[in-house]
Amino acid sequence: MQGAGRVLHSGGLLYLYGPFRVDGHHTAPTNAEFDRSLRHQNPEWGVRDVAEVATVAGSNGLSLFDQVPMPANNLSLLFRRDEI
C-alpha cells in the first residue's frame, strides 16, 4: 500500500484479487482453512479483512471504491488514489 500510495497519480487505480474476510467472517469454509494454513506457516500471514485493508489503504492515500464478488469465494477490491 505504501508503494501504491507513492507511485499512483491522483485518480490512479490499485486492484487486489483474492480471498478476504468480510466483517470479520470468512466467505467460505475453504477460505477459513486456507487462513489457518497460512497462519500455521507464519502467524503474521493470513486472509485479511476488507475493512482492515481499506484502513491501511486510507493511511496511504487510497480509497476503496468497489468490491466485486468473484468465482471461488474471492473478491476484487478496487482502490483509487485520492487527490494530492
HELIX and SHEET records of a PDB file:
HELIX    1   1 GLN A    2  VAL A    7  1                                   6    
HELIX    2   2 PRO A   29  GLN A   41  1                                  13    
HELIX    3   3 VAL A   50  GLY A   58  1                                   9    
HELIX    4   4 PRO A   71  ASN A   73  5                                   3    
SHEET    1   A 3 LEU A  13  GLY A  18  0                                        
SHEET    2   A 3 ASN A  74  ARG A  81 -1                                        
SHEET    3   A 3 LEU A  62  MET A  70 -1                                        
END                                                                             
